[in-house]
Amino acid sequence: MTSSALTPATMRLVDFLGELGGRWGNPPLPCRVHGYLFLAGRPLRENEICQALELDPDSLKEAMAWLEAFGLVESTAPEHWQTDSDPWTVMMRALEERRRRELAPALQLLRDCRRESATDRSADRRVDMQIGKLLTLVEDLAAIDSQAGRLSPQRLRQIVRLGGKAARFLGPVP
């Protein structure tokens, strides 16, 4: 994909991925760059990316540093970048990094707050109950996540595909 091959649909999707990343708490620019690299399906030179997305080199370097820290891109040569072409692999890498950065600290904070709230005589019992409910939810999600991590990528794909087929059978996708 060269900048001359960018179609309105391609740019619309790249822009959407930037917006979507922002909604999920990620910086929009790296998400746009990642979307573009994914759609290209091959290593791209930094100047190609800058030209296609109308970026200055410093902004691109910041975006690439963020993507590299998340394990979503790799340098194939000086100033050449690529991402995996398999959306499942990309999604699993992103989820793993979010899990590492967010889930364990959230669990620790909730456990600490619950312990403190339970022993604080001045604490509102309703607040303590709500903290407990939130902790239970996050622990349940962490347990599901842990078990899903034991599945091979192929088995996980099969499960999700089967679930998707069953859901579409029950009703149309909005």
N, C-alpha and C positions, 0 to 999 in steps of 0.2 A: 504494500500500500504506500503510495507516495502522496504528497500533499495535493497533487493534481487529481488523484483518484478519490479524494474525500468527497463523498456525496452528502447531500443534506441529511439523509437518513443516518449516515455514519456520525456526523457531527451532532445530530439530535440525540443519538444514543450516548455518545461520549459526554455531552452536557448533562444528560439525565443521570448518568453514573456519578458525575461530580455532585449533583444535587442530592442523589440518594445517599452517597457517602456522607455528605454533610448532615443529613437527617439521622444517620446512624452514629454520629459523633466523630466522624473522620474528616480530615481536611478535604475540602472539595477538589482542590487542584491535583493532589496526588491521585485521587480517584479518577479524575478525567484522564490523566496521563496513563494510569493503569488500564483504563478502559480502551484507550487508543492502542496501547501495546498489545492488549489481548486481541483486539479486532485485527491488528496487523498480522498476528500469528507468526512473526519472525523478528529477529533482532533489528533494532532501528538505531540509527546514529542520533546523537543528541540534537544535532542541527536539524535533522528531519522532523523530530518531535517538536522542537521549537517553532519551526516554520509551519507545520501542520496545525498546531494548536495556538499559534500566535503568542508564544511565550518568550520572555527574555531568559537568557542562559542561567542567571542566578535563581530565578523562580523554578526553573526546571531542576537545577541541582538540589534545591531544597526538597522538591517533590520526590526526586529519586532517592534522596537520603531517607526520607520517611518510608517510602516503599521498600527500600532495601532493609531498613530496620525491622519492618514487618515480615520480611522474607517473601515479599511478593514479586520482586524483580531481582535479576542478577545481571552483572556486567559480563558480557561475552568477549569484550575487547575494550581497549580504551575508548571511552565515550560511545559505546554500543550497549544497548540494554534490551532485555527480553523478559517476558513473563511466560508462565506455563500456558499452553494452549487448551488444557483440559479444565473446564469450569469447576469440576468437582475438586480437583487438586487446589485450585486457587481458593475456593471457598473453604476447604479444610485448613489450609495454611492460615488464612485470615482468622478463622474461628479459633484455631490453636493459639495464635498470638493474642487474641482478645481474651481467651480463657486465661492464659498465663498472666496477662497484665491486669485483668479485672476480676475474675472469679475468686481467686484465692484471697486477694485483699478484701473483697466484699464480704466473703464468708468470715474472715477474721474480725472485721469491723462489727458485723452483726452479732457474732458470738460474744465479743467484748461488751457491746452495748447491752445485750440481753443479760449477761452476767452482772454488769453494773446496775442495770435497772432492777433486776430481781433482788439485789441486796440493799438497794437504796430505799429506806423507809418513807422518804418524801416523794418518791416517784409515783406517778399516776399509774394505777394498775392497768387501765385501758391501754396506755402507751406501752407498757410491758407486754401485754397480750398482742398488740399489733406488731411489735418488734419480733415476738415469737412466731407469729404467722409469716412474716416476711422471711425470717431465718429458715423456717420449715420449707417455704417455697424455694429459696435459693439452694438449700441442701438437697431437695428433691431434684432440682434441675442439674446440680453438680453430680448427683448419683446417676442420673440418666446419661449425662455427658460422659461420665467415666465408663459406663458400660458400652456406650456407642463407640468410644475410643478403642475398645477391645475388638470391635468388628473390623474385618478387612475392608478396605475401600470398596472393593467389588460387592461385598455383602451389603454394605450400607447403601450403595447405589440401588441394589435390587430391592431392598426394603422400601426406600423412598419411591422408587418407580411403581412398586406394587401398591403402595399407599396412594400415590397420585392417580393410578388407574382406577382404584376403588372409589376414590373421591369423585372423579369425573363421571364414573358410572352412576353415582348417586345424584348427580346434578351438574349443570353446566358451570364452567368456570366463569366468574364475572368478568 
